[in-house]
Amino acid sequence: MPVQRLWDLEKTATESAVLIGLKLPRSGIVPEESLAELNRLTNTAGAKVVGQLIQQRQAPHPATYIGKGKVKEARDYILRKGINVVIVDDELSPTQESNLEEEFNCKVIDRTRLILDIFALHASSSVGKLQVELAQMGYYLPRLKNIWTEFSRLGAGIGTRGPGEKKIEIDRRIINDRISNIKKKLKNISGQRHNRRSQRRKTFKKSICMVGYTNSGKSTLLNLVAGTQVEVADKLFSTLSTTTRNMGSGKYSILLSDTVGFIKKLPHQLVEAFMATLEEVKEADMLLHIIDVSADNYRHRVDAVNEVLGELEVRDKPIIKVYNKIDKVGIKPKNKKGSEPAVYISASTGEGIDNLKKEIESQLDKRMMKVVVRIPQSRQDVINTIYKSSHVESREYEKNDVILTCAADKEQFEKFKEYIVK
């Protein structure tokens, strides 16, 4: 039951959608900004937004999300405009979704399902498809009654990509079996990637992972500094698979990885399902937090990324904040020192890239320790290991020994600590 698109968007009439959001006290979320982002998500999924509704409440209504009065107002608008899909800016409970569909007499999609749908649209690699399907299954499992009823009467439109089958005969046991099967496959993939990372750690290569809000320019930066040909598109979640390439930077050999972008209210199902991909973040020596400084609400986006990094338990890693797209706002390239170093660049024009490379090298230097080792010339295997796993600054010969002055991070020195003389 592979993840799939159930129709060709180019051959399907564009759906018209109305967006619905809540303004909640002390939520820290500006509903207008959130709906603007939901608008982009909706367009990415292939529908056209024709209106939006914001309801102020103390808390979401347990049965209808927006309350009975607002439901009537929304229903009149939907009928008048001929709306065929309602998209809600939060994750709905199965009861809320069922009640709203009954009231509106049209399809109701929540934010989580919309994002899952976009991931299904963009998943191209076998691993990416497995991860998206796992996330979809976790979302659909408590909604079987709603989803299968909907699939039986709908032939197309956003929110219907995924594990639907024509006869709609999938039951809870089959889905649980499929979830178990996918998890086993992803566990094997995770093990294979762990072995590759372990092999890399035996060398002096440093692993740096880019993280950031979706569409912040990570792929553009990777193409610039590593000479890759990763697809760059002005759309949300265009990159789902991790791409790792060599990036030379002075005395260090660096492996730079691009990862899936984050977003506000990122569905927990996706974080869980994409753990095999996000392990690159957890295993990296350093993170580059790419920030689109031209976005009006970029500080809120920084908070959203930090929230996911906290969920991944990587906030204590060395992080360089990289403020990208300075060419769009007229900022000059610059660096900021301190506990959270920052670099201002433009990945599209190349401004500030040299400053970024120097800052990366500077931060890596701080993690290094310098030692002198004395090794018998007969132990060529140890000498070769040191050259592979550290930066050798000088080499001298004394009687039957080789004396090396080298720099490496502390865990690398555990391999040859018996030879350290100072």
N, C-alpha and C positions, 0 to 999 in steps of 0.2 A: 504494500500500500504506500508507494513512494509519494513524496511531496510533489505536487504538480499544479500547473495552471490549467483550469478546466475549460478555458476558451481562449481565443485569440482576441486581444483587446481591439486590434485594428478592425476586426470584423464585427464588433459589438457596439451597439449604440451607447454613447456615454451616459452614465447614470447621473442624475441630479441629486445632490445631497444637501441636507441642512445639518449644521453643527450645533451641538448643545453642550453647554458647560455650566459649572457652578462657581459662584463667588462665595468662598467660605472664609469666615474670620480666622485669623492667625494661621492660615495655611501656608503663607509665604509664596503663593503662586498668583501671578497676575493673570486673570482669566483671558483678557484680551490677547496677551502674548501667547498664552497656551493655545488659544483657538487659532491664532495666526499660524502657529506651527502645525496644528491639526489640519489646517487648510492645505499646507504644503504636503503633508502626509496623504491626504485625500487625493490631491492631484497626482501624486506619485503613484497611487494605487489605480488611477484611471477614471476617477469620477470628477464631476464639476460641482463646486460649491456654489449654491445660489442664495444662501442665507445662513444666519447664525442666531442663536438665542442664549442669553446668559441669565441665569436665575440666581438671586441672592438668597442663601439659606444658612441656618446655623449648622446643618449637617445634611447629607444626602437623605432623601426620603426613602425609607426601607423598601417600599413597594414600587415606587415609580421614579425614583432618583430626583425628579424636579418638583414633585407635588401635584395634586389633582388639578388645581387651578391652572398651573402652567402647562399641564398636559393638554387641557382643552384648548388653550391658546395655540400651542404648537400643532395640535391636530387640525385646527382650522387653517393654519398657514400651510401645512403639508397638502391638504386637499386643494387649497386655492392655487398653489404653485405646481401641483402635480409632482411632488417629491416622491422618489421611489427608494430612498435610503436615508436613514437618520444615523448620524455618527456622534457618539457621546464621548466626551473628553475624559473619561475615567473608565475603570473596569467595572462592569455591571455584574451583579449577582444573577444567577439563572432566573430567579423570580422577577427581578427588575426588567431583565431583557424580555421575558415572556409577556409581562404586563404591558410594556411599551409597544411591542409588536401588535398586541391585540388592540390597543388603543389607537395606534397610528395606521394599522392595516398595511404596513410596509416593513421592509427589512430594517432591523436595528443592529448597528455594529458598534461595539465599544472600542476604546483606544487600543487596548491590548490586542484584540482581534485584527484591527486594522494594521498594526505594526507587524503582527505575525504574517498577515497577508502580503505585505510588502517584502518581507524576508523570503516568503515563498516565491515571489515574483523574481527576486534577484539571485536566489540560490543557484549556482551553476556547478560547483564541485560536488563530488559524491559525499564528502564529509559535510559540506554546508547543507546539502539536502537532508542528510540524516539528522543534523542538529535542528533544523527548522521543523522537520516532521515530529521530532521528540517534543519540541515546545508546543506545537499545535495539539498533539495528543494530550499533553498535560492540561491544556486549556479546555479542550473539548470534552474530556472525560466527565466532569460534573454537569455538562450541558447536553448530554446525549439526546434527551427528549426534544429540546429546542432545536438542536442542530439538525437531527435527522428529519424532523418535520419540515424544516426550512429547505434542506437539500431536495426533498421530494417534490417541492413546488417551485423551486427556483432553478433556472438554467444557466444563469450568468450573473456577473456583477461582483464588485469587490466584497471580500469576506468569504467567498465560496471556493477559493483555491485551497487545496490541501487534500486531506484524506477522504474526500467524499467518493462514494461509489454509486453507480446508477440505481441499483436496487435498494440501497440504503439498508443493509441488513447487518451492519457491524454492531456488535454488542460490547458490553463492558469487558467481558472476558477476553475477547479478541484484541481490544485496544490495549489491555494490560499486558497481554502476551507480546504485542508489537512493541510496547514501551520497553519491556524487559529485553527483547531482542536488540533494539536500537542501542540501549545502554551498554550491552555487552560489546557491540561493535565499536562504540565510541571509547569504551574502556581499553580495547585492544589498540585502537588508534592512539589513545593517550599514552599507552605504554611504549609504543613505537617512537612517538615524539620524545618521550622522556629518555629513551636510550640514545636518540640522536643528540639531545641536549647534553647528556652525560659525556658523550664522545667529544662534543665541542668544548666542554669544560676542561678537558685534558690538554687543551691548547691555550694559547695566549689570547684567543679571540674573545672579545667582549660583546655581550648581548645587550642591545638597546632596543626598547620597544616603544613605539609611538601610540599614545592613547589620546582621545579627544572626542569632542562632540561630533556627531555625524556632519559631514560636509565642511569640516574645518580646514581641509587641505592636506591631510596626511599623505594621500596617494601622490599628490603633486610634489610634495617634498621628497618622498621616496624616489620618484622618477628623477628629480633633480640631482640628488646627492649620490644615488646608487646606479644611475643610468638604466633604470627599468622602463618598461613600457606598460605599466599598470593603467587600466582604463581610468580616466578622470572625467567625471560628469557632475554637473551642477544639480545633483539630486540627492535625496536622502537614502542612506544605506546602500550606496552603489558598491561598496566593498564589504563582503561577508567573510571571505577566506583570508587567512594570514599569509602575507608574502614576506619572505626574508631574503635579503640580499647583502652582499659585501659592501661595506663603506669604508674606504681607507681614510685614516685621519692621523697623520704624523706617525708617531711611534706605535700606535695601537691599530690592531686589526679588528674591525667592528662589524658585527652582524646586526643590521637594522631591520626591524620587523614592523609591518603595518598591520593593524588589527581592525576589527569591526568597530564602527563608531557607536558612541553612546547617545542617549537622549533622555530628556526629562520623563519621569514615570516609565522608565525602561521596564518592560514586563519581567517579573522574576523568572518566568518560565524560560525566557531567552538567556538570562544569566546562567541558569542551571544547565540548559541544553548546550550552550556555547562554552562550557568550562574547558573542553578539550582545546579549543582555540585560545581562550583567555589564559590558559596555563602559560603561554608565552609571556604574558604580562607578569605572572607570579614568579617566573624563573629568571626574568631579565636582571641584569646588573644595574640598569638605570632606565628610567622612563622619561620620555619627552612628552609633555602635556601640550598638544597643539591646540591653540586657541584662536578662533576667528575674531580678531579685534575689531573688524568692521561690523560685526553684528550688534544691533542696538542693545540686546540683553545678554551680552557675552559673559558678564559676571554671573548671571543666573546659570548659564551653561557650564561655567567653571564649577559651580556648586554641584550641579547634576553629575558631572564627571567624578568629582571628589567623592560623591555619595557611592557611586559604583566601585571606585577604587577602595573605599572603606569596606564594602561588601566583599571584595576580593582579598582584603587584609594585606594591602600593599602600600598603604600610606606612609610607611616608614622607609620605603626605598628612596634612594636619591632621585629627585625629580627636577628637571629643568622645564620651566614654563616657557613655551615658545609662542609668542604673540605673532600670528601670521596675518597676511593680507594688509600690511602697513601701507602698501601702495594705494589702497582704496580710501584711506583716511588721512593721507598726507603726513604720516609719522616717519621720522628718520630712523635708520637702523641704530640700535643702542643695546647695551647690556646693563643689567642691574644685578649687583652682588647682594649677598646676604644669606639668610637661612634658606630662602627659596629663590635661587638664582633665576633670572629671566632674560630672554633674548628677543629682540624685535626684528622680524624678518618679513620678506615676501618670497614665498616659494615659487610664485609665477614669474617674478623678475630676477630673482637671485640676490636681491639686496639683503645684507646681513648674514649670508650663509657662512662666510669666513668667520664671523664672530661666533656663530653657533658651533662650528667645528672646534674653535679654540676653547669655548666654554665646556664642551663635552670632554675634551682632553684635560682641561683643568679639574673637572669634577672626578674624572677617573684617576688622576694623579693623587687626589686626596685619599683614595681607597688603597693606594699602593704602599708597600713598605720595601725599603732597600736593605739588602743583606749582602754579605760576602760569604761565598761557599768554597770549600776546598774539597776537590774530588780526585781520587786516583785516576790517572790517565787510562787505566785498564777498565774503568767503569764508563765506557763510552755510552752505554744505555742511559745512565743517569745524566750525563752531559747532554745527550740528545733531548731527554725529557725536559731539562731546564730550559734549553733553547726554544722548545715548543710552547712551554707554559709560562714563560716570563720574558721580560725585556732585559737582555744582557747588555750592560753598558761598557764593560771592559773585560779583557781576558789576559791572564798572565800564566807563565809556567814556572814552577819551582820544583826542582828535582823530578819526582815521578807524579806530581800533582798538577792539576789545573785549578787556578784560582779565578773565580768569576765574581764580578760585582753585578748584581741583577736586581730587578724590581718586579714584584708580582703582588697580587692580593694575598691576604693571610692564608686562605684555605689552600692556595696553590703551594705554599711553602711547607705544608704538612707532608707533602710527598717526599721532600728531601731535607727535612729539618735536621737530620743527623749529621749533615755535611756543613751546616751553618757554623761559621767561626765568629761572626760579629754582625 
